[in-house]
Amino acid sequence: MSAQPTQTKSKDLRKHEIAERLLSEIVAGKLAPGEQISERTWANQFGVAQASIREAINILERDGFVTKESGRSARVVNLSDEDVFQLYQVRAGLEGTAGFLAACNGADVSALEAIVNEMRAASNAHDSKTLTDCDLRFHLELARMSGNGHLLNYAQKLLRPFFAFVRMRVSATGQGTSAWGHDVEAHQRIVDLIRDREAELTEHYVKKSMSRFASTARKNWLPHEK
C-alpha cells in the first residue's frame, strides 16, 4: 500500500522529464511551428512507450507549445505575423481592462513588482528563456489582479500559446535580450500606476505599451520567420 504514492510520483516525474525533452526539440527547431508530432517517431527516438509521448504532449498542450484538434494529431503551435499583431490588439483591450480594474481595486502589486525585478535580472543576464517566462507570469498576474475570473480565463487561453510561440521564435532566431530593455521598464511603469490607483492612466498606458511590444516583435523576431 505504501508504495503506491511513490510509484505515482515517479510516473509524474517521468512524464514531465519526457515533456521537457520534447520541448527542447521544439525550441531547438527540430520540430518546426505547425509541424505534426508523431507519437510513434518520438517514442522510438526516446525509447519510451507511445503513451508516454501522449502524456508529454498533453503537458505541452496545457503550457501552450502544442495544439490539438479533435480527431487530429498534435502540432507545434504556429502563429502568422498577422496572428501576432491581431493578438496584440486583443491583448491591449483585455489587459488594459485588467489594469484599470486592478488600479480601481487598489490591488496589492508586490507579486507584480517581484516579477519585474526578475525580468530586469534576466535581461541583464541575457537570459531570454527566463525573461519570456517572467513576461508571461507578469501578464497572467495582471489579469488575476483584475479580480474578474472571466477575464483571467480568457487571458490564460490567449497568453500561454502566445508566449510559447514567442519563446520558440526568440530561440530559433538567436535573439538576445537587449531589445527588451525598454520594455522591462514599461512593465515597471504599469506597476507604479496601479500602486498609485491611476485607473484610467493604467488602462491607457497598457494599451500604448502593447503597440510598443508589437514593434519590438516586428523589429526582432518576426522578420526571421519569413
C-alpha positions as CSV (number, residue, x, y, z in Angstrom):
1,M,0.0,0.0,0.0
2,S,2.8,2.4,0.9
3,A,4.5,2.0,-2.5
4,Q,1.6,3.5,-4.4
5,P,2.3,7.2,-3.8
6,T,6.0,6.7,-4.7
7,Q,5.1,5.0,-7.9
8,T,2.6,7.8,-8.8
9,K,5.3,10.4,-8.0
10,S,7.8,8.5,-10.2
11,K,5.4,8.3,-13.1
12,D,4.6,12.0,-12.9
13,L,8.3,12.9,-12.8
14,R,8.9,10.7,-15.8
15,K,6.2,12.2,-18.0
16,H,7.4,15.7,-17.1
17,E,11.0,14.7,-18.0
18,I,9.8,13.5,-21.4
19,A,7.8,16.7,-21.9
20,E,11.0,18.7,-21.2
21,R,12.9,16.6,-23.7
22,L,10.3,17.1,-26.4
23,L,10.1,20.8,-25.6
24,S,13.9,21.0,-26.1
25,E,13.4,19.6,-29.6
26,I,10.7,22.1,-30.4
27,V,12.7,25.1,-29.1
28,A,15.8,23.9,-30.9
29,G,13.8,23.9,-34.1
30,K,13.9,20.2,-34.7
31,L,10.1,20.4,-34.7
32,A,9.0,23.5,-36.6
33,P,6.0,25.6,-35.9
34,G,2.9,23.9,-37.3
35,E,4.7,20.5,-37.7
36,Q,2.8,17.4,-36.8
37,I,4.1,15.5,-33.8
38,S,4.3,11.7,-34.4
39,E,3.9,9.8,-31.2
40,R,5.5,6.7,-32.8
41,T,8.5,8.6,-34.1
42,W,9.3,10.3,-30.8
43,A,8.6,7.1,-28.8
44,N,11.2,5.3,-30.9
45,Q,13.7,8.1,-30.6
46,F,13.3,8.5,-26.8
47,G,13.0,4.7,-26.2
48,V,9.6,5.0,-24.4
49,A,6.0,3.9,-24.9
50,Q,3.8,5.9,-27.2
51,A,1.5,6.5,-24.1
52,S,4.4,8.4,-22.5
53,I,4.8,10.7,-25.5
54,R,1.0,11.2,-25.5
55,E,1.2,12.3,-21.8
56,A,4.1,14.6,-22.6
57,I,2.1,16.2,-25.5
58,N,-0.8,16.8,-23.1
59,I,1.6,18.7,-20.8
60,L,2.9,20.8,-23.6
61,E,-0.6,21.5,-24.9
62,R,-1.5,22.8,-21.4
63,D,1.5,25.1,-21.5
64,G,0.7,26.4,-25.0
65,F,3.5,24.8,-27.0
66,V,1.3,22.3,-28.8
67,T,-2.2,22.4,-30.3
68,K,-4.6,19.5,-30.6
69,E,-7.9,19.4,-32.5
70,S,-10.5,16.7,-32.1
71,G,-9.6,13.6,-34.2
72,R,-6.3,15.1,-35.4
73,S,-2.6,14.7,-34.4
74,A,-0.9,17.3,-32.2
75,R,1.0,20.0,-33.9
76,V,3.6,22.6,-32.7
77,V,1.9,25.9,-32.1
78,N,2.2,28.2,-35.0
79,L,1.2,31.9,-35.4
80,S,1.5,34.0,-38.6
81,D,2.7,37.6,-38.4
82,E,-0.9,38.7,-38.8
83,D,-2.0,36.4,-35.9
84,V,0.7,38.0,-33.7
85,F,-0.4,41.6,-34.4
86,Q,-4.1,40.8,-34.0
87,L,-3.4,39.1,-30.7
88,Y,-1.5,42.3,-29.5
89,Q,-4.7,44.2,-30.4
90,V,-6.8,41.8,-28.4
91,R,-4.3,41.9,-25.5
92,A,-4.5,45.7,-25.5
93,G,-8.2,45.7,-24.7
94,L,-8.1,42.7,-22.4
95,E,-5.1,43.7,-20.3
96,G,-5.9,47.4,-20.4
97,T,-9.2,46.5,-18.7
98,A,-7.3,44.3,-16.3
99,G,-5.0,47.2,-15.3
100,F,-8.0,49.5,-14.9
101,L,-9.8,47.1,-12.6
102,A,-6.6,46.3,-10.6
103,A,-6.0,50.0,-10.0
104,C,-9.7,50.6,-9.1
105,N,-9.5,47.8,-6.6
106,G,-6.3,49.0,-5.0
107,A,-4.7,45.6,-5.7
108,D,-1.5,44.5,-4.0
109,V,1.3,44.9,-6.5
110,S,4.0,43.2,-4.6
111,A,3.9,40.0,-6.7
112,L,3.9,42.0,-9.9
113,E,6.8,44.1,-8.7
114,A,8.8,40.9,-7.8
115,I,8.3,39.6,-11.3
116,V,9.6,42.9,-12.8
117,N,12.7,42.6,-10.7
118,E,13.2,39.0,-12.0
119,M,12.7,40.3,-15.6
120,R,15.3,43.0,-15.0
121,A,17.8,40.5,-13.7
122,A,17.1,38.1,-16.6
123,S,17.6,41.0,-19.1
124,N,20.9,41.9,-17.5
125,A,22.0,38.3,-17.5
126,H,21.0,37.9,-21.2
127,D,18.7,35.0,-20.3
128,S,15.9,35.1,-22.9
129,K,14.2,32.0,-21.6
130,T,13.7,33.3,-18.1
131,L,12.8,36.7,-19.4
132,T,10.0,35.4,-21.6
133,D,8.8,33.1,-18.8
134,C,8.7,36.0,-16.4
135,D,6.9,38.2,-19.0
136,L,4.1,35.5,-19.2
137,R,3.8,35.4,-15.4
138,F,3.6,39.2,-15.3
139,H,0.7,39.4,-17.7
140,L,-1.1,36.5,-16.1
141,E,-0.7,38.1,-12.7
142,L,-2.1,41.4,-14.1
143,A,-5.1,39.5,-15.3
144,R,-5.5,37.8,-11.9
145,M,-5.3,41.2,-10.1
146,S,-8.3,42.4,-12.1
147,G,-10.5,40.3,-9.8
148,N,-12.5,39.2,-12.8
149,G,-12.5,35.5,-13.3
150,H,-13.8,35.6,-16.8
151,L,-11.0,38.0,-17.8
152,L,-8.4,35.7,-16.2
153,N,-9.8,32.7,-18.1
154,Y,-9.6,34.4,-21.4
155,A,-6.1,35.7,-20.7
156,Q,-4.8,32.2,-19.8
157,K,-6.2,30.8,-23.1
158,L,-4.6,33.6,-25.1
159,L,-1.3,34.2,-23.4
160,R,0.0,30.7,-22.9
161,P,0.2,29.8,-26.6
162,F,1.2,33.3,-27.5
163,F,4.3,33.3,-25.2
164,A,5.1,29.7,-26.1
165,F,5.4,30.9,-29.7
166,V,7.4,33.9,-28.6
167,R,9.9,31.7,-26.8
168,M,10.2,29.4,-29.8
169,R,10.8,32.3,-32.2
170,V,13.3,34.1,-30.0
171,S,15.2,30.8,-29.5
172,A,15.1,30.0,-33.2
173,T,16.4,33.4,-34.3
174,G,19.1,33.6,-31.7
175,Q,17.9,36.9,-30.4
176,G,19.3,38.3,-27.2
177,T,17.5,40.3,-24.6
178,S,18.8,43.8,-25.5
179,A,15.6,44.6,-27.4
180,W,13.6,44.1,-24.2
181,G,15.4,46.6,-22.1
182,H,13.0,49.4,-22.6
183,D,10.0,47.1,-22.4
184,V,11.0,45.8,-19.0
185,E,10.8,49.4,-17.6
186,A,7.4,49.7,-19.3
187,H,6.3,46.9,-17.1
188,Q,7.6,48.8,-14.1
189,R,5.5,51.8,-15.1
190,I,2.4,49.6,-15.1
191,V,3.1,48.5,-11.6
192,D,3.7,52.1,-10.5
193,L,0.4,53.3,-12.0
194,I,-1.6,50.5,-10.4
195,R,0.0,51.2,-7.0
196,D,-1.0,54.9,-7.4
197,R,-4.6,53.8,-8.2
198,E,-4.4,55.7,-11.5
199,A,-7.0,53.5,-13.2
200,E,-7.6,55.4,-16.4
201,L,-3.9,56.1,-16.9
202,T,-3.1,52.5,-16.3
203,E,-5.6,51.4,-19.0
204,H,-4.2,54.0,-21.4
205,Y,-0.6,53.1,-20.7
206,V,-1.1,49.3,-21.0
207,K,-2.8,49.8,-24.4
208,K,0.0,52.1,-25.6
209,S,2.6,49.6,-24.3
210,M,1.1,46.8,-26.4
211,S,1.8,48.8,-29.5
212,R,5.4,49.2,-28.4
213,F,5.7,45.5,-27.6
214,A,4.4,44.7,-31.1
215,S,7.0,47.0,-32.5
216,T,9.7,45.0,-30.6
217,A,8.4,41.8,-32.1
218,R,8.4,43.3,-35.6
219,K,11.9,44.6,-35.4
220,N,13.4,41.5,-33.8
221,W,11.9,38.0,-34.3
222,L,9.0,38.2,-36.7
223,P,11.0,39.1,-39.8
224,H,13.1,36.0,-39.4
225,E,10.0,33.8,-39.9
226,K,9.7,34.9,-43.5
